[in-house]
Amino acid sequence: NRNDPSYVEIGRFVRSQLPANAVMPVDEAQKLDHKTVMFWTDRAAYPFIEPPEALAARVRRAGGEPYLVSPRALPYAVLLGSQRDGRTLG
């Protein structure tokens, strides 16, 4: 997608490198960014409106493994960083 090239990169990485129970909490820069992440990754994705740690704990209790997608730098290990727009997966 020309408008959001990092989502294509993130999608490829998630589908090839992350487990099937990966869940993407999304720090949305635009409304419904989580839907775009869900489309490209083929994994569950949710906007996070609570602290990331609380959402991660809920995802783990439900049997998922959280991987945060964000357009800004966050204090977590980065698995993939887009050179195109700075969006990260961690």
C-alpha positions as CSV (number, residue, x, y, z in Angstrom):
1,N,0.0,0.0,0.0
2,R,1.5,3.3,-1.1
3,N,0.0,5.2,1.9
4,D,1.3,2.9,4.6
5,P,4.3,0.9,3.3
6,S,5.5,0.0,6.8
7,Y,2.3,-2.1,7.4
8,V,3.3,-4.2,4.4
9,E,6.8,-4.8,5.9
10,I,5.3,-5.5,9.3
11,G,2.8,-7.9,7.8
12,R,5.5,-9.9,6.0
13,F,7.6,-10.1,9.2
14,V,4.7,-11.1,11.4
15,R,3.4,-13.8,9.1
16,S,6.9,-15.3,8.6
17,Q,8.6,-14.8,12.0
18,L,6.0,-14.6,14.8
19,P,3.8,-17.3,16.3
20,A,0.2,-17.9,15.3
21,N,-0.9,-16.6,18.7
22,A,0.7,-13.2,18.1
23,V,-1.6,-10.3,19.0
24,M,-0.9,-6.8,17.8
25,P,-1.8,-4.0,20.2
26,V,-1.7,-0.9,17.9
27,D,-0.7,2.6,19.0
28,E,-3.0,4.3,16.5
29,A,-1.8,7.4,14.6
30,Q,-5.0,7.3,12.7
31,K,-8.4,5.9,13.6
32,L,-8.7,2.3,12.6
33,D,-5.0,1.7,12.1
34,H,-5.5,-1.6,13.9
35,K,-7.7,-2.8,11.0
36,T,-4.9,-2.2,8.6
37,V,-2.5,-4.1,10.9
38,M,-5.0,-7.0,11.1
39,F,-5.3,-7.1,7.3
40,W,-1.6,-7.2,6.6
41,T,-0.5,-9.4,9.5
42,D,-3.4,-11.9,9.4
43,R,-3.3,-11.7,13.2
44,A,-5.6,-10.2,15.9
45,A,-5.0,-6.5,16.3
46,Y,-6.5,-4.0,18.8
47,P,-6.1,-0.3,19.4
48,F,-4.6,0.2,22.9
49,I,-6.4,2.6,25.0
50,E,-5.0,1.4,28.3
51,P,-1.4,1.2,29.4
52,P,0.5,-1.2,27.2
53,E,1.5,-3.3,30.2
54,A,-2.1,-3.9,31.2
55,L,-3.1,-4.8,27.7
56,A,-0.1,-7.2,27.4
57,A,-1.1,-8.9,30.6
58,R,-4.7,-9.4,29.4
59,V,-3.5,-10.8,26.0
60,R,-1.1,-13.2,27.8
61,R,-3.9,-14.4,30.2
62,A,-6.0,-15.2,27.1
63,G,-3.2,-17.3,25.6
64,G,-1.8,-14.7,23.1
65,E,1.6,-13.2,22.8
66,P,1.6,-9.4,22.4
67,Y,3.7,-7.5,19.9
68,L,3.2,-3.7,20.0
69,V,2.9,-1.7,16.7
70,S,3.6,2.0,17.2
71,P,4.5,5.1,15.1
72,R,6.6,6.5,17.9
73,A,9.6,5.3,19.9
74,L,8.7,3.3,23.0
75,P,10.8,1.8,25.7
76,Y,10.5,-1.8,24.4
77,A,12.8,-4.0,22.3
78,V,12.3,-3.4,18.6
79,L,11.9,-6.4,16.4
80,L,11.3,-4.4,13.2
81,G,11.6,-0.7,12.5
82,S,10.4,0.8,9.2
83,Q,12.9,3.1,7.5
84,R,9.9,4.5,5.5
85,D,7.9,6.1,8.3
86,G,9.5,5.1,11.6
87,R,6.7,2.7,12.7
88,T,8.0,-0.1,14.9
89,L,7.1,-3.6,16.0
90,G,8.2,-4.7,19.4
